[in-house]
Amino acid sequence: MRKTNPLIVSSLNPRRKPRLGTKSHKHREVALKILRDRKGEIRGSEIQKEIEKETGMSIRNMTTFMQGLLKYHPEVEKTYRGRYVLRKDK
């Protein structure tokens, strides 16, 4: 049997903690606030405009940004092409 090095991060566990204070972390916090305030679905392009207006920083690739948001916050769901909603925990 092969020994594994504990210092090497396994590709089987890709989850990482979000780094606080980064541009992406600030964007994610604003996106969650927007989704919390809105009832029902909201388009990704609308989320992008509001995030950029509030933070003053642009988002280069909205699809990649939203995939990261979905990874770190499973309560956010993609319902249809480019539409997102915040589900309440049951």
N, C-alpha and C positions, 0 to 999 in steps of 0.2 A: 504494500500500500504506500502511496506517495504522501509525503508530508507537505502541508501547505504553509507558506510563509504568512504569518498574521499581519505583516506590514503591507502586503499586496492586497488591494481592494478587489474583491471578487466581482466578476461581471454578472453573477447571479443576483447580487444585491446592489442594484444601481441607485437606490434611494440615498439622497444626501440631504443634509439639513440646509434650508435656505440661508444664505448669508445675509445677515441683517445689514442694512445701510447701503446695499447696492442699488443700482438703477432699476434692475429687474424687481427687486424686493419692493421698492417704492411703487413701481407700476402695479405690482400684484395687489398691494394693499388698497390702492385707489380703485382698481378693478373690482375687488370684493365689495368695497363701499358702494360703488355704482350698482352692482348686482343686488345688494341688500336693499337699496333705496327703490329700485324699480320692481314693480309687480309684473310677473310674467317674463316672456322672452325678450331679449334685446339683441340687436345685430352687433356683430363684432366690429363693424366699421363705426358704429355709434359709440361703442366702448372706447375704441381707439381715439376718436376725436375728443371725448371727454377726458381721457387720461392725459393726452397731450396738452389740452387746455389747462388742466389742473396742475400738472407737474412742470410744464414748460419743456419737457424732454420728449423727443420723438421715439416712436416704436418702429424699427426697421421692418420686421416681419411679424405681422399680427398673428398668423397661424402658429408660428413657433412659440410666440409669447403665450397664446392661449393654451397650447399643449403643455407648457410648463406650469401654467396656472392649474390646469386639470390634474396634473401629476401631484402637485403640492396640496391641492384643496379638492378632495373627491366630492364635496358637496356641490361643486359647480359641474353642470352637465351640458353637453352639446346636444341639443334636441334635433336640429336640422342643419343644413348647410349654412354655416356662418351665424347661427343663432345659439345663444347661451342663456341658461337660467340657473338660479341658485336654489337648490332644493333644501328644504328643512329636514333635519335629522328626525327619524321616526322613533 
